[in-house]
Amino acid sequence: MWLAELQFRLVSDTSYSQAEQQIRQYLEALIFQGQLIGREFPTYFANDHFCSRVILPAEDALIPQHHSQRGQQALAALSEAGLAYPKLKLLGQDLMSSHTDPCQPAEGYIVFTNFAEQVSPLRCSEHFAPVPLYRLGADSTTDYEAFIRWQLQYQALDEIQMQQQRVLPKSAENALQQLHSTLNQQGRQLARQVEKLSGKTCYYYLYSGSSPNCNKEACKKCPGCASDWGLDGSWHGLFQFRCDSCRLVSNIAWDCQ
C-alpha cells in the first residue's frame, strides 16, 4: 500500500461546500472502484488548493485507465466546482499495511475479509495477498460498490462478535458462519461474479468461530454438498477445509484450536 496526497488546485471562483462535495464524490468513486483503501481521508485547505491524504493499493491505482464510468464522470465534474485535475503526490509505502499481490493477473482468487483488514476483500489464491478490485476489469462501465458495501457489513458484524463484552454475539456470528445467511449468500454471489469476470477459480471464505463439538470439528463435512473437504495440511496457514465443487474454504473453529 502507498500513502499519497491528492491536491485539488482552485482555478476559478467556487464555494467551499461545492468544492468539498465534488472532492467527496470523486473520492467515493475511487473507493467503489477499489482504487482507494479505507473510508476516511483527511482533507485540508492550504493556499490555493485542497489536499486529501489517501491510501492506494498500488502506485498506478489512479491512472485514468483504471477509472470506472462513475470515476470518469466525477473527475470531469471537478472543473465545474472550480478545481483543476487532481495532482498526485506519492509520499511513500505504508509500512503498517499488507503489500498488494504481485501477480497480474492472479492464478485464482479468494474472497476474504475481517474486521481488522483495511485492504481489498479479494485475495490471490497463490500468495494470499490483496488484489485491487479494479484489476478485474479496468475498462468496465460499472464499479464494485456492491463488493465494498458487502465488505463493510461483514467487518461490522465481525467486530461485534469479536468484542469481549458483546452485543448480539450470536446474531453476528450466525450471519458470518451460516452458509445460507444473507451475508454469505451475497458474498458467494460476488465470488461467482469474480469467476465470470476473470475466468479464474474464486473461493469464498466461510468463517467458523465456534463448534457444537470440538472433538468432531476436524471431520466436519462441506456445508454445501456434504462431501469430505478436509485438507492434509493448512492452506495459507489459515484454511483447513476446501471444497472445489462449492468453491468454499474454511477453518477449524477458532474456539477449537
C-alpha positions as CSV (number, residue, x, y, z in Angstrom):
1,M,0.0,0.0,0.0
2,W,1.1,3.6,-0.7
3,L,0.4,6.7,1.3
4,A,-0.3,9.6,-1.1
5,E,-1.7,13.1,-1.3
6,L,-4.2,14.3,-3.8
7,Q,-4.0,18.1,-4.5
8,F,-7.1,19.9,-6.0
9,R,-6.0,23.4,-7.0
10,L,-8.5,26.2,-7.3
11,V,-8.7,27.6,-10.8
12,S,-11.9,29.6,-10.6
13,D,-14.4,31.0,-8.1
14,T,-16.2,28.4,-6.1
15,S,-17.8,27.9,-2.7
16,Y,-16.2,25.7,-0.1
17,S,-19.3,23.5,0.1
18,Q,-19.4,23.0,-3.7
19,A,-15.7,22.1,-3.8
20,E,-16.0,19.8,-0.8
21,Q,-18.9,18.0,-2.4
22,Q,-17.2,17.3,-5.7
23,I,-14.0,16.1,-4.0
24,R,-16.1,13.8,-1.8
25,Q,-17.9,12.4,-4.9
26,Y,-14.6,11.8,-6.7
27,L,-13.0,10.0,-3.7
28,E,-16.2,7.9,-3.3
29,A,-16.0,6.8,-6.9
30,L,-12.4,5.8,-6.3
31,I,-13.3,3.8,-3.2
32,F,-16.0,1.9,-5.1
33,Q,-13.6,1.0,-7.9
34,G,-11.1,-0.3,-5.4
35,Q,-8.6,2.4,-6.2
36,L,-8.5,3.8,-2.7
37,I,-8.3,1.8,0.6
38,G,-10.3,2.9,3.6
39,R,-13.3,5.2,4.2
40,E,-12.0,8.4,5.8
41,F,-9.5,10.7,4.1
42,P,-8.3,13.8,6.0
43,T,-8.7,16.8,3.7
44,Y,-7.5,20.3,4.4
45,F,-7.2,23.6,2.5
46,A,-3.8,25.3,2.1
47,N,-3.0,28.4,0.0
48,D,-4.9,27.8,-3.3
49,H,-5.6,24.1,-3.1
50,F,-7.4,21.3,-1.2
51,C,-5.3,18.3,-0.1
52,S,-6.6,14.8,0.7
53,R,-4.4,12.1,2.3
54,V,-5.2,8.7,0.8
55,I,-4.1,5.1,0.8
56,L,-3.5,3.5,-2.6
57,P,-3.3,-0.3,-3.2
58,A,-0.7,0.2,-5.8
59,E,1.4,3.0,-7.3
60,D,-0.6,3.0,-10.6
61,A,-4.0,2.8,-8.9
62,L,-5.2,6.3,-10.1
63,I,-4.2,6.2,-13.7
64,P,-7.3,7.0,-15.9
65,Q,-7.4,3.6,-17.4
66,H,-8.5,2.2,-14.0
67,H,-11.3,4.7,-13.5
68,S,-14.9,3.4,-13.7
69,Q,-17.5,5.4,-15.7
70,R,-18.6,6.9,-12.4
71,G,-15.0,7.9,-11.7
72,Q,-14.6,9.5,-15.1
73,Q,-17.7,11.5,-14.6
74,A,-16.6,12.6,-11.1
75,L,-13.3,13.6,-12.4
76,A,-14.9,15.7,-15.2
77,A,-17.2,17.3,-12.6
78,L,-14.3,18.7,-10.6
79,S,-13.9,21.5,-13.1
80,E,-17.5,22.5,-12.6
81,A,-16.6,23.2,-9.0
82,G,-13.6,25.4,-10.0
83,L,-11.0,22.7,-9.4
84,A,-8.1,21.6,-11.6
85,Y,-7.4,18.0,-12.5
86,P,-6.0,16.4,-9.2
87,K,-2.3,16.2,-8.8
88,L,-1.0,13.0,-7.2
89,K,2.0,13.1,-4.8
90,L,3.3,9.7,-3.6
91,L,4.6,10.1,0.0
92,G,5.9,6.5,0.4
93,Q,4.9,2.9,1.2
94,D,2.6,2.4,4.1
95,L,4.8,0.3,6.4
96,M,1.8,-0.8,8.6
97,S,-0.3,-2.4,5.8
98,S,-0.2,-5.5,3.6
99,H,1.5,-5.5,0.2
100,T,-0.6,-5.8,-2.9
101,D,-0.4,-9.0,-4.8
102,P,2.4,-9.0,-7.4
103,C,0.5,-11.3,-9.9
104,Q,-1.1,-9.6,-12.9
105,P,-3.4,-11.5,-13.3
106,A,-3.6,-13.8,-10.4
107,E,-4.0,-17.6,-11.0
108,G,-7.1,-17.7,-8.8
109,Y,-8.9,-15.8,-6.1
110,I,-10.3,-16.0,-2.6
111,V,-13.0,-13.6,-1.2
112,F,-11.8,-12.9,2.3
113,T,-12.1,-10.1,4.9
114,N,-12.3,-9.5,8.6
115,F,-12.8,-6.6,11.0
116,A,-9.1,-5.8,11.2
117,E,-8.4,-5.8,7.4
118,Q,-8.2,-2.5,5.7
119,V,-7.4,-4.0,2.3
120,S,-9.2,-5.3,-0.7
121,P,-11.6,-8.1,0.1
122,L,-10.2,-10.1,-2.8
123,R,-7.0,-12.2,-2.3
124,C,-4.7,-14.0,-4.7
125,S,-5.1,-17.8,-4.2
126,E,-1.3,-18.3,-4.7
127,H,0.1,-15.7,-2.3
128,F,-3.0,-14.7,-0.3
129,A,-2.1,-11.1,-1.0
130,P,-4.8,-8.4,-1.6
131,V,-5.8,-7.9,-5.2
132,P,-7.2,-4.4,-6.1
133,L,-10.7,-4.8,-7.4
134,Y,-10.0,-2.6,-10.4
135,R,-7.7,-5.2,-11.8
136,L,-10.7,-7.4,-12.5
137,G,-11.9,-5.1,-15.3
138,A,-10.1,-1.8,-15.9
139,D,-12.4,-0.8,-18.8
140,S,-15.6,-1.8,-17.0
141,T,-18.6,0.7,-17.2
142,T,-19.6,-0.4,-13.7
143,D,-17.8,-0.4,-10.4
144,Y,-17.5,-2.6,-7.4
145,E,-19.8,-0.7,-5.0
146,A,-21.7,-3.9,-4.1
147,F,-18.4,-5.6,-3.2
148,I,-17.3,-2.7,-0.9
149,R,-20.7,-2.4,0.8
150,W,-20.7,-6.2,1.4
151,Q,-17.2,-5.9,3.0
152,L,-18.4,-3.0,5.3
153,Q,-21.3,-5.1,6.6
154,Y,-19.1,-8.2,7.1
155,Q,-16.5,-6.2,9.0
156,A,-19.1,-4.6,11.2
157,L,-20.6,-8.0,12.2
158,D,-17.2,-9.5,12.7
159,E,-16.2,-6.7,15.1
160,I,-19.4,-7.1,17.0
161,Q,-18.8,-10.8,17.6
162,M,-15.1,-10.3,18.5
163,Q,-15.7,-7.9,21.4
164,Q,-15.3,-9.2,24.9
165,Q,-18.5,-7.5,26.1
166,R,-20.6,-8.4,23.1
167,V,-24.0,-7.1,22.0
168,L,-25.9,-9.6,19.8
169,P,-23.0,-12.0,19.6
170,K,-25.0,-15.0,18.3
171,S,-26.8,-12.9,15.7
172,A,-23.5,-11.6,14.4
173,E,-21.7,-15.0,14.4
174,N,-24.7,-16.7,12.7
175,A,-24.6,-14.2,9.9
176,L,-20.8,-14.9,9.4
177,Q,-20.9,-18.7,10.0
178,Q,-24.1,-20.0,8.4
179,L,-23.7,-20.9,4.8
180,H,-27.2,-19.6,3.8
181,S,-27.2,-16.3,5.7
182,T,-28.0,-13.2,3.7
183,L,-24.4,-12.0,4.2
184,N,-22.8,-15.2,2.9
185,Q,-25.3,-15.5,0.0
186,Q,-24.2,-12.0,-1.1
187,G,-20.6,-12.9,-0.7
188,R,-20.8,-16.1,-2.7
189,Q,-22.6,-14.3,-5.4
190,L,-19.8,-11.8,-5.6
191,A,-17.3,-14.7,-5.8
192,R,-19.2,-16.1,-8.8
193,Q,-19.1,-12.7,-10.4
194,V,-15.3,-12.6,-9.9
195,E,-15.1,-16.0,-11.7
196,K,-17.2,-14.7,-14.5
197,L,-15.1,-11.5,-15.0
198,S,-11.7,-13.2,-14.6
199,G,-12.3,-16.7,-15.9
200,K,-10.4,-17.9,-12.9
201,T,-11.4,-20.0,-9.9
202,C,-12.7,-17.9,-6.9
203,Y,-13.3,-19.4,-3.5
204,Y,-15.4,-17.9,-0.7
205,Y,-14.2,-18.0,2.9
206,L,-16.8,-19.3,5.3
207,Y,-16.0,-18.2,8.8
208,S,-16.0,-20.7,11.6
209,G,-15.8,-19.3,15.1
210,S,-17.5,-21.9,17.3
211,S,-18.5,-25.5,17.1
212,P,-21.0,-27.7,19.0
213,N,-18.5,-30.5,19.2
214,C,-14.8,-29.7,19.0
215,N,-13.9,-33.5,19.0
216,K,-15.7,-33.8,15.6
217,E,-14.6,-30.5,14.2
218,A,-11.7,-31.7,12.1
219,C,-14.0,-34.3,10.5
220,K,-16.9,-32.0,9.6
221,K,-18.3,-32.1,6.0
222,C,-18.7,-29.4,3.5
223,P,-21.9,-27.5,4.4
224,G,-22.7,-27.1,0.7
225,C,-22.5,-30.6,-0.6
226,A,-21.7,-32.8,2.5
227,S,-18.5,-34.1,0.9
228,D,-15.2,-34.6,2.6
229,W,-13.3,-31.3,2.3
230,G,-10.6,-31.6,4.9
231,L,-7.0,-30.8,3.7
232,D,-3.9,-32.7,4.6
233,G,-2.3,-29.5,5.9
234,S,-3.2,-25.9,6.1
235,W,-3.7,-23.7,3.1
236,H,-2.1,-20.3,3.6
237,G,-1.8,-21.1,7.3
238,L,-5.5,-20.4,7.7
239,F,-7.7,-22.8,5.9
240,Q,-8.0,-26.5,6.9
241,F,-11.0,-27.1,4.6
242,R,-11.6,-26.6,0.8
243,C,-14.4,-27.7,-1.5
244,D,-13.5,-27.3,-5.1
245,S,-17.1,-28.0,-6.1
246,C,-18.8,-25.5,-3.9
247,R,-15.9,-23.0,-4.1
248,L,-15.7,-22.8,-0.3
249,V,-12.7,-22.6,2.1
250,S,-13.0,-22.6,5.9
251,N,-11.1,-23.2,9.1
252,I,-11.3,-25.4,12.2
253,A,-13.5,-23.4,14.5
254,W,-11.4,-20.8,16.4
255,D,-12.8,-22.0,19.7
256,C,-11.5,-25.5,19.0
257,Q,-7.9,-24.5,18.1
